[in-house]
Amino acid sequence: MIFLRFVLLSLAAAAGLLLGWSFLQQASAPISVPKTEAALEPAPLQHEPQDAPSKPIIDQKAALRDEIEATIETSPEFTPFFQALRTSFPAIFEIFLDEAGHRFNQAHETGGADALMSDAIQILRQSKGKFAANSDSLALLHFFETEIDLLQALAAADQHLCVDFLYGGTSEGFFRFSGDNRVLIENMALASLDAINNGLEQKIERTAPNSEDFALLENALRSKGLENNEIDTLLDGKMQDPPMDDSKLCHLGQVYLQTLSEMPEPSRSRIFALAIELMAKS
């Protein structure tokens, strides 16, 4: 049973435990991102068809990149993250500009700077996210604390949006929420970037969580007043009959993340690191 719960919790982490990055990724249309930095080279420019506008493609591309950066600048709350991304991973920033340019008109219509922020976080997660698992315990904790802050804001704004966030789902209200809470989105994005940089520097190797770690988590959830069926929902993904309403699920998610953040070391960081590794592979 302990082993089964370990497997199920691992799968749950891949699907929703990483919350913000997964949610932001799905909030906009999928993007194809190279797996290695060596592959982060823009695709060769294609020759214009004869009936295309006479303006050179290279000029169109430069103008589009300028427009993307101008849109980003309309949200000064996001400026620190984009500046840090450009400094830390210039090749990834260039790929972000190219990929965002391919679908900028759609992104601009559906979310503007918030959609572009989503794109940038997704590209960073897919290319460098795994290194956050090698960061120190403080960097890991800080990232998940920003997740908790964001979840609490979602709970206050829209209980259904909160549940979508927990399960890595999407909602038409996400960009509206992002536009009203850009500081929270920025804090989470910077915390993830900081954890990646910290992991690349620290290179901490952790063992996988063991049965004792998960038993500790289960007992901690029970000490918070959660009943067995609620713990089963959180750890095993077991659906209740009748299903829990959004308010209940949102509350359970907040208790779950808060309990994880309060666990003692090294159990806490082992579970956090596992979640990040699974997220980076998803």
N, C-alpha and C positions, 0 to 999 in steps of 0.2 A: 504493500500500500504506500509506504514512504517513497519507494522508487517511482511508482505510478504518479504520485503527486509531484515529484521532482520533474518528471517528463511533462506533465500537464502544465505546471507552472512555467516551465521553460517555453512551452508553446504559447502560453498566455502572454509572456513577456514579449515574444516576437510579434504578437498581434497588437497588443495595446499598452503594455507597461511603459514603453518609451513615449507614450502619449504625444507630447508636443511635436516632435520631429515627424512622427508618423502622421499625425493629424494635418500638419502643415503641408506635408508632401501631397496628401490626397486632396487637399482643398483646391488644387488647380490641376490642369490636365497633366498626364504623365510626360516626363522628359527622359530622353535617352542620354545617359551620362557615361563616359568612358570609365572603365574599371581601374585603369592605372594612369598615373600622371604622365607617363611616357606617351600615352595615347591622347593626351589633351592637346591635340593640334587641330586647329580649325580645318574643316573640310575644304578642299580646293574650290575656288570660285568657278561657277559654271559660266559658259559663254551666254550672253544675252541672245534671245531669239531676235530675229530681224524686226519683228513688229513691236519689240519692247521699247520703252522710253529711251531716249538717246543718252540720258544721264548715266555715266559709268557706274557699274555695280559697286566698285570700291567706294565711290562717293555716297551711294545710297546706304551702304553698310555703315560708313562712318557717321552719316547723319542719323541713322537709326540708333547707333550706340550713344550718340550725344543726347538723343531724345530719351533713351532709357535712363541715362545718368541724371538728366534733368527731372524726370519723374521721381527718381529716388530722392532727389534734393527737395521735393515737395514735402517730404516727411523727415524733418531734422532729427526725429527720435531714432530713425534707423541709421543715421550717418555714422555713428561710432562703429557699428557692426560692419558696414560695407568698407569703411576705411581700414579696419583691422583685417578683414578678409583679403583686401587688396595687398596689404603689407605682408601678411603671413603666408598666403598662397596666391601669388600673382597669376600663376597659370590657371588656377581654378577660377579666379575672378574673371579672366579673359573668356574662359569657357562659359561662365555664367552670362556674360554680355552677349556672346554669340547665340547661345541656346535661347536666352530670353528674347533676343532679336527675332528669332524665327517665328515667335508667336506673340510678339509684343502687342499687336493690335487687339488680340483677344484678351490678353492679360490686362491691358489698359482699360478695356471696357468692363471687365468683370471685377477688377480689384486694384488697379493702379499699382502704387508702391507696395501695397500689402501683398498682391499677387507676386510681384518681383521678389519681395522678401521671402515668400514661400519657395520660389524657385531656387534662390541662393542657398537656403537652408537645406533643401533636398540635395542639391549638387554637393554641398559640403559633407552632408551625412553619408552619401553614397561613396564619396572618394576618400574621405579621411576619418569618418565617424568611428571606425573600429579602434583608433588610437586613444580615444577617450577612456577606454577600458583600462589602459595602462597608466592613468593619471593617479595622483595621490588621493587619499580619502577625503581631504577638504574640497578638492576640485570636484570629485564625484558628488559629494553631499550638496555643494552649492548648485550644481546643475539640477539635481532633483528638487531642491528647495524652490528654484524658479519654476519648476513644473507644478509644484504645490500652489504657489502664488497664482499661477495662471489658471489652474483648475478651480481655485476658490473664486476667482473673478468670473469664470464661466458659470459657476453654480449660481452666483448672484444675478447674472444677466439672463440665463436661460438654462433651465434644468435639462432640457433635451440636448442642448448644445454641449452641456457638461458630459452627458452620457456618450454622445458622439465622440468627444475628445478621449474619453476613457477607452473606447473600443477602436480608436483609430479611424473613425468614420468621418463623414463630411456633412456639411450643412450649408444651406444657402445663406445663413446668417453669419458665417465665419468671417468673411471680409469686413462686414459691418462691425462685428465685435473687434476684429483686429484694428480697424480704423479708430475705434474708441479706446483701445488699450495698447497702443503701440509701445509704450514704455515696458509693459510686461513682456510683449513679444521680443523686444530688443534685449531685455535682460536675459531671457531664455537663450536667445541666439548667441549672445556674448558668452554666456556661461558654457554653452556647448563648444564654442570656439576655444575658450580658455582651457577646457578640459582636454581638447584635442592637442593643443600646444603643450600642455603640461604632460600629457601622456607621451608625446614624442620626446620630451626632455627626460622625464623620470624613468620611463620604460619599466614600470612595475609589473611583474608577472604574478598573477594570483591563481590559486587553485580554484576549481569549480566549487560552487556551493555544495555542501553535503547535507545528509539527512538531518543532522543536528541543527544546521542553519535554518532549514525549513520548519523544523519542529519549534524552534525558537520563535520564528515569525508567527506560526499558528497560535502558539500560546500567548504571544503578545496581543494578537488580534482578539483572542478570547478575553484577555484581561481588560480590553477596552469595551467589553459588553456585547461583543458580536456573538450571535448564536451560530450553531453548527451549520445550518443551511446558508447563512450569510457568508461564512468562511468558505464553504464549498463553492459558492458563486464566485468569490474572489480568487481562490487558489486553483480550483479545478475547472472554472468556466461552466459550472453546472447550472443550467437554466431551471428556474423554479416554476411550479405550476400551482396557482396562476403566476405569471411573470411579475417581478417587482416593478413598481412604477419608477419613473425617471428620478423623482425626488429621493427615493430610497437608494437607488443605484448610485446616484451622484454622491450621496452622503457616504456610502460604503467606500467609494473610490477615494474620497478625501481621507477617511480613516486609514485606508490601506496605505496610501503613500506617506501619510504622516507617521504611521507605525513603522514603516520601513526606514524612514529617516531617523527614527529614534532608536533603532537597534544598535547593540554594541558592536564594536569592531572585533575581529575582522569580518564577522558575518554580514554586516551591512554592505561593505564594499564588495564582497564576493558576489552578493545578489545583484547589486547595482552594475557591476562589471559584466556579469552574464547578460543582463538586460540590454546593455549597450552593444555587446557583441552580436546579439541576436538582431537588434534593430539595424545594425550596419549591414547585415546580410539579407535583410528583408527587401 
